């Protein structure tokens, strides 16, 4: 249950402001919300099953301590990715020749390939080596986050500040990454210079992302 809840929370955080959440919002302007969520569910189940299989293989085939360090480091990167944000590249214009559910499902499946939430699922599966709980949790997390996105984008008219949600999600992700690194990195590296170096690099990365976004969007 703890793994299920952890996976759900992590994917909800990863999905905030993510490309696939934006895609859910875009599809919800064309199709009924129930059809959109059905397509999201089918696509997520198939996509994350593949991710869980890869992560479980990694978790059983490589040194567990190395996997934990890589997974923790990836959470910091996912936090930075969340700050950077995503944009759509035409997936929302996919023609509905197969019906709403199939159209949304195909759009989501391909948009999710290599996306932050899929990679987070790989990391979680490798870290916890509990495929069923991880798959159930990440699928539930996607449905919760995308239902939330549909509500914000279509029903609430974006009254909830998207930027604030992104920053909160990124902060939690980076915090989990720091905690994971602290508990898995060998003790000789848990020193003030290394810790300060990681914090400085993170702050620098955030500054560069903000500067790049300002240049991109004005």
N, C-alpha and C positions, 0 to 999 in steps of 0.2 A: 504493500500500500504506500509506503514512504517513497519507493522508487517511482510508482505511478504518479503520485502527487508532485514529486520533484520534477519529473519529465514534463508534466502538464504545465507547471509554473514556468519552467525554462523555455518551453516552446511558445507559451503566451507572450513572454517577454521578447523572445526572438522575432516573433511575428509582428510586433507593434511597429507600424511604419514600413513593414517589409513589402517587397514587390507583390507577393501573393495576397497580402491583405488589401493592397491597392486594387489588385485585380478583382477581388471579391466585391469591393465597393463599385467598381466599374461595371461588372456583370450584373449587379443588383439593380442598376438603372435600366437594364434591358430585360431581365428575367425575374420571375418571382423569387423571393428570398429562400423559400423552401427548395426550389430547384437548384439555386446556387449552392446552398449548404449541402445538398445531396451530392452534387458534383465534387465539392470540396472533400467530402467524406470519402468518396470512392477513390479519388486521385491521391489523397493523403495516405489512405490505407495501403495502396499499392506502392507508392513512392517511398514511404517510410518503412515498409516491410523490407524493401531492398536496402535501405540505409541501415536498418537494424541488423540485417544479415551480415553486411560488411563490418559494422561495428562489433558484433559478437565474434566474428572471425578474428578481428584484430585483437580483441580482448583475451581470446584464448590462445593466440599464436605468438604474442609478443610479451615482453616483460611487463607485468602489471604496473609496476612503479613508473616505468616510462610512459605507459598509456595514460596514467593518471596525471602526469606532468603535462603531456601534450593536450589532454582534455581540458585541464585547468587553464593553460595558456590560450587555448582556442576560445574559452569563454571571454577572456579579455579582448580578443580580436573581434568576437561577435558583438561585444559592447561598443567597440569603435565603429563597427559596420552599422550598428543601429543608429549612431549619431550621424553617420554619413548619409543614411537614408537610401531609398531606392526609387526608381521611376519605371514606368511601363514603357515597353518598346513595341507596341502594336498587338500584344496578346489579347487585349480587351476587344479588338476588332475582328476576332475570329468569327467566321460566319456560322450561323446556327443551322447548318444543313442536316445535322444529326439529332437535333432536338436540344433543348436547354441543358439538361443534365449531362449529356454526352459532350456537348460543346464546352461547358464549364469544366468538366472532368479532364478533357484533353488539354485545355488551356492551362489548368492548374498543374497537371502532371509534368508538362514540359517546362513550365515556368519554375517549378520547384527543383528541377534537376540542377544540382550544384548550388542551390540557394542556401541562405544562412540557416534556415530551419532544418533542411535536410542534413547539412553538415553538423548542426547541433545534435541531431538524432544519432548520427554516426558516433559522435563523441560520447553521448550519454550511454549508448549501447556498449561501447568499448569499456567505459568506466565501470558500469554496474553489472554487466554480463547477466542481465535479466530481460531477455528479448520480449516476452509477452507483456510484462508490465511497462517496458519502455515504449513499445509500439502503441499500447492502449493509451498511455499518458501523452505521447506526442500527438496522436490523432485527436484526442480530446482537446489538447491545447490549441491545435489548429482550428478546430470548430469553434471554440470559445472566442479566440482572437478574431476570427473572420466574422462571426456573428456580431461581435462588438464593433468591428469595422463597418459592417453593413448598417448597423444602427446609427453610428456616428455620421456616416456619409450620406445616408438616404433619409433616415427618420429624424435625427436630431439636427441635421444641417450643419454638422461640424461645430457645434457649440462647445465641445470639449477641445481644448488646445492640443493639437497633435504634437507640437514641438515639446510641450511639457511631458507628455506620455513617453516620447522617445528618450528624453533625458533621464527620466526615472528608470525606464527599462535598461538603458545603457549603464547607469550607475549600479543597479543591482547585478547585472551581468558581470561587470568588471569586479565588483566586490566578491562575487562567488569565485571568479577566477583567481583573485588574490588569495582568498582563503584556501582554495584548492592547491595553489602553488606552495603556500606556507606549510600545508600538511603533507605534501608529497615530495618536495625538493629536499635533497640531503641537507643535514643540519649545518654543514660547513659553509653552505651558501646563504643561510638565513642570518645575514649580518647587515648592519646599518648601511654600509656602502651599496651592497647589492639591492637592498630594499629601496633606498633612495634613488638608485639608478633606474629601477623599474618604474617608480612613480614619475620620475622626470621624463622618461621615454613615453609613458602613457599620456602625460600632460602635453608633451610636444606633439604627439600624434593627434590628440584632440584639437590642439591649436591649428595644426596643418589642415585637418579636415574642415574645421570651421572657416578657415581662410579660403580653402578651395570652394566650399559651398557658397561663400559670399561672392566670389568671383564668378561662379557659375550662374547664380540666381540674382546677383546684384544686391 
